[in-house]
Amino acid sequence: MEVEAEGKYDNNKGNDNCTSLEEEIEDLIYYVRTGDIEEVKKILEHANINTVNDAKDENNNSLLHFACANNNVDMIHFLLYQCAIGYNQLNTSGNSPLLWAIQNKHYEAVKEILLFDYILNSTEYATMEKKTNELYEHMKKDFILGPPLKENYQLSAIVKKKINSLNFFSSIFSHSAANDTTNEAHNVNGCDINTGNAIGKVHDHDGNTPRNQAETEPNQIRLYKEANKIDLLKKNIFNKNILSEAFNIQDENILHLILSHPISSVLDEQESLYTDQNRKYNDPSRIDAASGVEGRVIGGVRTGLGGDQNDPGNLANPGNLANPGNLANPGNLANPGNLANPGNLANPGNLANLGGLGGDSSISRGSGGSSDSSACSDYDVYSASAQIPMNNIRHRDPVSESRNEYGEIKHVVNNNNNGLFTTDLGEAKIVQEYTYELIINDKLKGKNVKNEEEIIIRIREIGLNYFGNPFGNSISTDVQLHNDVTGINIWECCLIISKWISDLCMQNNTLFSNKTILEIGAGSGLASISLFLHANILLRGIDKGPKNLIISDINPFTLSNISHNVLINQKLFCYLDSDWRNKIKICNIDWTNENTYLRENDQIVTYDYIIGSDLIYDKKIVPSLIYLINLTLKKNGIFLYVCKKNRDGVQQFFDQLRNNNFDLHFLTPPSHYFTNPFLNVDTELYEAKFSEFSDVSNFVMVHCEKR
């Protein structure tokens, strides 16, 4: 391509108009990829291009695809705000520019597209969300007050009309300007947001200013919005979508952007659909005899009569993943919002040692540990590590809650956070939560279970405003386990071990009878809750289930969430074992610190069974985990473990178990262990959230017996 001396683009290369247009498009793509906005501008001014939306390569990749692939923020701004390029165009593979940006882990590109979509649809999103979106409003304000696009990057009204661009600014920013208490006229990408006019009020051939143009374009803008609606769950030809890729790349910041955006409301719709389908189970007149709590529980025992009890921890059930998701979410099912003490925990931020195994008050966290004497009426919880101040788990603001017609909390927002996020775990707060409902083993229906009841377990995920590295510094030889916040989510291996344990209970209904059991790295607590329930379900009325169940982790947010998950399943526990509060304990065990191991009469407590899933993600963890298992598992005791074969350190872990006199038996998870157990998650969302199940051959179950 040649450029004339005076800077005009030469559009007279050859006589073949088709060839000339193809060359112009090739030049456009080249300069977009190289980030040369001035050359792109010249082509648009002088070439035979009527719309940038037709400028695509042989794979149907648009100019915005290339700008996002290269994470060029100025080019993205230019294409969106100056050229009105379609931002949700799909290429031949079904990938949008946003999906390309996600796959390339380009946070800035993802942010710019989602922010543009948010600004463009602010009115509609405000109506839909019925609350202030703190994160995106903050980003929108920063964008408006930020530096404009360079003047030489701005297109005149004449060129905009030539390429069929749209002047969004008078419609997009007029509301923002009306709420601007500074009364300043802000120049955003060459446009005065207080008037909607381009700087200098350039007129087109018809004498219209950009503002006048905008007033004649409402239908065009409406069509543009409709054509560019972002579908979080729309799959490409590789069966991937925005949500699944956001989880796959393991970038909490990007996942947070997506789950914070109103497009994630599709996840709310899944929950609403589920709630409507299960109205028949709501009977507010029923009172549970064991707990005396009145109301309903979908997550308790579902009977033919449809009677249920209310949420025993005043849990929230809003419509966002970790996250799937962040979110965390994704270690942070990164789902935004902002709340505090999730579910109004019985003893928030004050996990206490309230007695011992089997009621023996002589038990302690360890020889060097101390326990909190605060009372907790529901069940025993051992003192959490002081590594992270637990006063960050605060009571949520009831003013900020919105409930559905059944009184469930759909969104919970704590306005004290002001949309800020932190890399300091000590400053982290819970910002979102979502409660899932699962049937781990549908084969139990009708097997000595009264009234054809099904065991429905409720498990909550939480999202934090924390975006640090949950695994610590990879360069360091130390692994800071207390920074690991991945336990706030449900993971694939946890689902597998929960189903495995339930099947073991069906095969031998006394397998865990009168046994002491420890779960390490419990995360959400699902595996332990599943074990206790399924170990008792076929023995109801005999009270010969587990003697003690210790549910352990290290991060205080994780421990508090386990506490909450036990509470919201308390009707099931009461139904199956009236003495459950004396049997289930929650405690902080740091594998690397023997002082945190539970002790009884100055001796470290040992267990008949230890269970765990996906514990190894770094080979540096292996020695401390081996030490813990060796020290706390009884002779002939059993360690049940589920993991992914390709985790760093897994092979070393198995080798060291063998070297420490363990007999290992490897089992392949049966196909039904990978099927969807959730009542309030459809198949498409399940596949997106648990995308690692796409390779079922990578999972293994290990039965380890200590000789």
N, C-alpha and C positions, 0 to 999 in steps of 0.2 A: 504494500500500500504506500502511496506517495502523498505527501502533504505539501500544498502550495506554500510559497514563501510567505504569503500574508497570513498563513495559519488556517486556510480553508481546506476542508477535506475534499479530495478529488473524487467525484462520483462519476466520472466519465471514462472509466477504465474499460474500454471495449464497447462494442455495439450490442452485445447480447444482454438484454435487461435481466434475464434469468441468471446468467452467469455473474453479472455485476452484483445482483442482490445476494447471491450466494457468497461472493467474495466479501461483500460488506458485512454479512453476518459472521463470516469467519474472522474478519478483522475485529468486529465487536467482541466476539468470544475471546480472541487473543488479548485484547486490551483489558477486558474485565478480569481475565485470569492473571494478568500482570499488574493489575491495580492502577492502571493509567486512566483516571477519570477524565482528564482533559481530552485525551484522544477519543474516548467514548462519546464525550459531549460533542466533539467536532463531527463525528460520524452521524450522530442523531440530528445535528443541525443541517447537514449538507447531503446526506445519503438518501436513498429512496426507501427508507424504512418508516412504515406507518404505525408500527407498534413494537415495543421491545418484547412483547409476549410471543412474537413469531420468530424471534432470533434464538434458534436452538440448534444443537448439533445433531448428528445422525442418530443418537440415542435419546433424543427428545429432552436433553438437559438444557434448562433455561440459563440465562445469564445469572440469575440469582443462585442457581445450583453451584456455579463456579465461584461466585463471590463467597458463598457460605463454605464451600470446600476449602477455600484459602483463608477463611476467617478475616476477610477484609472489611472492617466495620464501615469505613468511609464509603466504599463501593456499595455495601448493603444499604446504607442511608440514601445514597444517590439513587439507586434503583427503586427503592421503596417510596421515598418521599418526593423525588423529582420525576421519576418515570412512571410511577404507579404500576410497577410490574406485578404480575400475579405471584403471590408468595406461597401458594399451595398447589402449584402446577406439578404434575407427576411425570417423571420420565418413563421410559419404556419398561423399566423394572418396577414401577410403582412407587418410586422414592420421591419424596418432596424435598425442597431445599432444606426444610427443617430437619428431616430425617438424615440428610447428608451431614448437616452440621452436628447432629447428635452422634452419628457413627464416627465422625472424625474428632469427637470430644472437643468441639470448638464452643466453649461457654459463651463467648462474646457474640458469636453468630446466632446461637440459640436465643440468647437474651434479646437481641435486636428484633428478630422475627416475632417472638412472643410479645414483646413490648409493643411493636407496631400493631399487631392484631388486637392487643388489649386497648390501645388508644383508639383505634378505628372503631371498635365495638363497645366502647366504654358504657354508653347508655344501656345497651342490651345486657351487658354483663352485670351492671349495677342492679338492674331489675331482677335478673336471674339469681344473683348471689344474695341480695337483700342485706348486704353488709359491706363494710369497707374492706377492700382487698389491700391490706397494709403494704405488702411487698410491692405490688405493681403500682399502687398509687405513689409510693415513695420513688420508684424507678421513673415513673412518668414525670414527677416533679423535677427530678434531677435532669431528665432529658430536656424538659422545657427551659429550665434555667441554665442548662449547659451551653457550651460554645456551639454556634451554628455551623452548618456546612460552609466550607469556604466559598466566598462569593463567586470565584471563577469556576466552581463546581455546580452552580445553579443554572437551571434552564430558564429561558425566557418563556413568557406566556405563549408566544407565537410557536416556539418549538414544542411546548407541551401540547398545544392543540394539534400540531402536525403529527405527533406520535400518539395522539389520543390518550394523553395522560389525564389525570384527574387532579383537581386542586382540593386536597383533603382538608387543608388547614382551617378554613373558616368554619367548617362543620366539626372538625375534631377538637380544635383548641379553643373555640369560643366559650365553651362551658368552663374550661380551665381558667381562661382569662377572666371570666366573670367572677370567679372565686379567688382571684389573685389580689390579696389585700395590699400588695405593694404598689398597685396602680402603675406598674412599669410596663412599657411595651417591650415584649421580648421578641427577639429575632431568632426564630427557629428554622434552621435550614433555609434561610432566605425569605421567611414569611413572618409578618407581624401577627402574632397570635391574637392580639387584642382587636384587630380589624379583619384578619383573614387575608389581607392584601400582601402581594409580593412587595419587597422593598423597592421603592421607586415607582410603584403602581404602573407597571408596564401594561399597555393596552395591546390586544390582539387585533387582527385585521378587521374585526367587526366592532371594534371600539369597546370591548368588554374588558374590565379589570378581572383579575383572578377571582375576586369575590363575586362579581356578577356571574362569572362562569360557574362557580360553585353553586350559585342559586338556581342555575338551569340544569344542574347535574344530579339531583337527588336520586333519580331512577338509576343512573349509571353507577352511582356509589352503592346503591342497594344491590344491584346486580354484581358489582365487584365483591361486596361482602359475602353474598351467597356463594359465589364461585370460589371463594378462598376460605370457606369454613374448614377448620382443622379438626380432623377426626383422630382422636387419640388411639383408637383401636383398629383403624383401617390397615389391613395387611398388604405388604408388597408381594411380589411373586415368590419371595423366599420365605413367606409366612412370618415376616417380622413386621412390627408396627412401632409407632413412636414410643409407647409405654414399654414394650419389651426391650427395645434397644436402649432406652434410658436406664433400665435396670442392668442390662448386659454390660454396658461400658463402665459400670461401677464408679461413676462420678456423681458424688452426692450433690454438688452445686447444680449440675444440670438437672438431675432428678428433682431437686427442690423447685427449680424454675417451672418445670412441667406440672408438678403436682400442686403448685401454688396457683397456677393459671386457671381461669374459669373453664377452660376446655376439659379439665379433670372432672367437671360436674357429671360426666357420663358415668363415673363411678358411683355417684350418689344415686343415679337412676337405677343402677343395679340393686342397690339396697332398698330403694322405694318399691321396686317391683317385688322383691322378696317379701317385704313387710306386708304388702297388699295380699300376696298369695297365702300368707299365714295368719290372716286375721281370725280365722276360725279357731285358732288356738288361744285366743285372748279371753280370759275370764277373770275380770277384776274382782269378782266376789269371793274368789277362793283364798283361803288363808292356810299357809303351810303349817302343819302341826308341829313340826320339828323346830322351826325357827320363829314362828309367830309373825312372819312378815306377810303383809297383804299386797296383792297386786298380780303381776304377770311375769313369767319368765319364758321366753322362747328358748333361751339357752339352758333351761333346766331339763326336766323330764317331760317329754311330749306324750300325752296320753290320748286315748280314744275320746275321752270327755273334753279334751281341749283345755283343761285348766292349767294356768301357769302363774308364776310369781314375778313380782317386779324385780328390777335390777338391784341386787343386794348391795352394791357399793355405789349406787347412783352413778352407774357408768355412763359414759358418753358413747354414742354410736354414730359419729359423723360419717360423711360420705367421702372419705379420701383414703387411699392406700397409704406405707410404707410400706404408708409406702409402702408399693409396693411396693410414701414409698421414699422419708426420707433420709414413704418415703425415707424408710428412710428407709426409706425412705429410705434404706435405704437408712448400710448401717443407719440410714436415716430415711425411713419411709417418709421421707422428708416432707411430708405433708404439712403445709403451712396452716396458719390460723394462729392461735396462741392461747394455750390454756395452762393451768397450773396443776395442782394436785389432782391427778387423773382419777376420777371415780370417787373423790373424797375418801381416800384411804383411811382405814380406821386409825392409823397412827402415822400420818405422813411425816416423812423426814426424821422419824424417831424410831427406827427399827430397834426392837428391844429383845433382850434375852429374858424370856418370861418363865423359865423353867427348863427342865431337861427332857431328855428322851424318856418317854413313859412317865413324865411327871417328876423325874428326879431333879430336884433343884440344885444338885451339886455340879451339874454340867456347866462347862464354860467354853468360850470360843477357843481358848488355847492358854498355854502357860503364860504367855506374855500379853494376852488380850484382856480387855475389860468389857463388861456388858452394861447396857443401859437398863435401869430398873423400872422404866416407865411401863405402865400396864397397857395391855391390848386384850380386848375381850373376845376376839374371834379365834385366834390360834397363835402359836408361838412363832416369833420372828427374831432371829439373832441379829445382834448389833452390826450395822454396816460399817465399812471402813470409813475413816474420817478423811480419806483422800479427796473426796469431793463433798462440799458442804450440802447437806440435805435440805437446808432451808430454801434451796432453789426450787424445791417442789412445793409450790404454794397452792392455796385454795383458789379455785377458779372463780372468775367474776360471773355471778349468775345473770347479770344484766346482759352479758355478751352471748348468752346461750340462745339458740333457736331450737325449737322442738317440733317434731312432726305431730300428726293427729293422735298418735298413741302416747305422746309424752316422751318419746325417745329424743335424746339430744343429738341433733344432726350435725351441727357445727359448733365448736367451742372456741371462743376467741378471748384471749387475755390481752387487753389493750395496753398493758404496762410494758410490753416488749417493744412497741413502736416499730415493728418490722425489722429489728436489728438481729443479725446473726453473728456468731462468735466462733473463733477457733480455740477458745479457752473453755475446756470442759467444766471448769469450776464456775463459769458464768452461764452455763447452758440451762435452758428451761424447756419444758415440754410445750410444744406448740400445736400438736394435733394428735388425735387418736381415732382409731377405728376398731370396732369389735366384730370379729368373725364368729360364725356359728358352724360347727363341724359335727358330722357323724363319722367317727373314726372307723367303726365296724358295724356295717348295716346287717351283718349276719347274726347279730345278737338278738334281733327282733324275734320275740316269741320264745326265746330260750330262758324259761323261768323268770321272765320279766313281766311283772304284773301289767295287765291291761294293754298288752302289745306295745309297751313303751319303747321309745328309742332314746338312746343316750346322746344328747346334744351338748357338746362342750362349747363354751364361749371363751374366746381368747382375744385379748386386745393387743393391738400393735400401737406404739406411740412414735411420734416424730419429734425430734429435738431441733432447736435452732443452732445446732452445733455442726460445723463443717471442718473439723480438724481431721487428722489421720487417726482412725480408730485403732490402728495397729502400731502406732509409734513410729520412730525413726528407723527406716530399713537399714541404715548404715550402722546404727548402734547394735551392740551385742546384747543389749537388754531388751526384753519385751515388756512393755508397760501394760499389764493385763487390765488395770483399772480404767484405761482409756478406751477399752474395747466396748463400743456401744452397739455392736451388731446384735446383741441379745434382745433388743427392743423389737425385733422382727421375727416372723415365722419363716423358717428356711426349709428347703426341700428335704434335707436329711432328718429333720425333726418330724416331718410328716411320715417318713418311712419308718422310723423307729417307733413312733406312736402306733402305727398299724401293726408292726411286727409284734410289739408287746401285747397288743390286744388279741392277736391270733394265738400267742403263747398262752395267754390266760384261758382262751377257749379250749385249747388242746389239753391243758392241765389246770383246772380251776383252783388248785391249791398251791400252784407254783410259788406264789409270793406270800402264802399264808404264814403269819408269825415271823416274817423275815424283815430284817433291817435293810433299807435301800437308800443309796445316795445317788442323786443326779448331780454331775459336775457340768459347769457351763450350761446351766439349764435354759438360759435365754428367756423365752416367753413362759416357760413352765409347762408347755403343752404335753411333753412326753411324760412328766411326772403325774400330771393331772389325769392323763389317759391311763397310766399304769394303776393309779389308786382306784379309779372308777371301774376299770375292767377287771381288776383283781378282786373286786367286791361284788360285781353285778350278779355273778352266778352263785354267790354265797350269802345273799341278802337275808338278814335275820340271824345268821350264824355268827357274824362278827369275827370271822377268821381270816380277814384280809391282812395286809402288811402290818407288822408291829409298829414300825416307824418309817417315815419317808422324809428324807432330808433333801430339800430342793436348794441348790447352791449356785451362786454366781458371785461376781465381785463388784460390778458397777452398780452404784446406788439407784440409778434410774431403772436398771434392769431388775434389781431386787424389789423395788417398789411396784413395778409392773407385775412381777410374779405375785406379789401380795394381792394386788387388785384382781388378778386372774383367778386366784384361789377364792377370793370373796365372791366373785360373780358366779361361781359354780357351787356355792355353798349349799344350795338346795339339793343338788345331786349328792353331795357328801353326806348331808343329813339323812337323805333317803336311804343311802346304802350303808352308812356306818355312823351311828349316833355319837361315837367317841372320836370322830375324825380330828377334832381340834387338838386332841392330845397326841395325835399321831403324825400330823403334818407339821414340819418345821421349815422355815426359810432362813437361810444364813449366808453369810459372806465367807467363802473359802477361797483364799489366794493360793494357787498351786505352789507358788514360789516361796511361800511363807508358812512354815510349819506351825507357827504360833496361831494361825487362824484355823487349824484343823480342830474339829470338835473333840473335847476331852470329857471323860467321865471318871471321877475319882483319880484325877491326875494322869489318866491313861488315855491315849488317843483312841477314839471310838473306831471300831472296825465294823464292816458291813458284809452282809451275805451277798448283796448285789450292788454293783455300780453300773450306772447307765450314762451314756453320753452320745452326742452326735456332732459331727463336723467340728471337732475340737482343735484339730491340727490345721493350721494355715501357715505355719512358719516352723522350720526344723529346730529353731532355737527354743521352742516351747517343749519339745519332746522330753528332755531329761526331767524337768519338773513334773510333768504329767505322769511319767513312769514312776517317779518317786512317790507321788501321791497315791497312785493305784496300788503300788507294792506295799505301802505302809498301811493303807486303810481297808484293803480287801482281805477278808478272812481266807484261811487255807480252804481250798476247794470252793472258794467263792467264784462268782460269775461276773464278768464284765461284758456288757452288751454294748456294741458300738456300731454306728452307721456313718459312713463318710464317702467322699468322692475319691476315687483312686488317684487322681492327678494333683491332689493338694501337696504343697511343699512340705516335706517331712513325714508324709504318711508311711512310706516304705521303711524309713528309719524307726518309726514308732512300732511297726509290726515286728521288725527285727529285734528291737530291744525288749518287747514283750516276750518273745521266744527266749531271749537270753536270760530273762528273769523267771523262767520256769512256768510260762503260760502255754497252755495248749490252745491253738487258734484254729477255728473252723470258719471258713469263708462261705457265705451264702449269697446267692443272687436274689435280689428282691423280686417277688412275683409281679406280674403285670398290673394287678389291681392295686398295688401300692402306689402306682403313679396316677391313678384316677382321681378326679376332683372330689374331695370329701366335704367341701364347703356348701352350705345351704344358701348363702347370700353372695356367692361369686359364680358368675356363669363360666362356661367352658372357655370362651375367648379370653376373658380376663384372667382366668386361672392359668392358662398357657402363657400369657404375657408375664404374669407375676412370678411364676415358677418355671422360667424358661430353661433352666438347667435340666429339666426333665426331658428335654428334646434329645438328650443322649443318655438313655436309660442304662446303657452298658457301663457307664462311668461310676455307678453307685454299687456299694458292697456293704453287706451286713456281716459283722464279725462276732462270733461267740467265743469268748476267751475264758478259760477255766484256769484258776491258779492251783498249781500242784503243791 
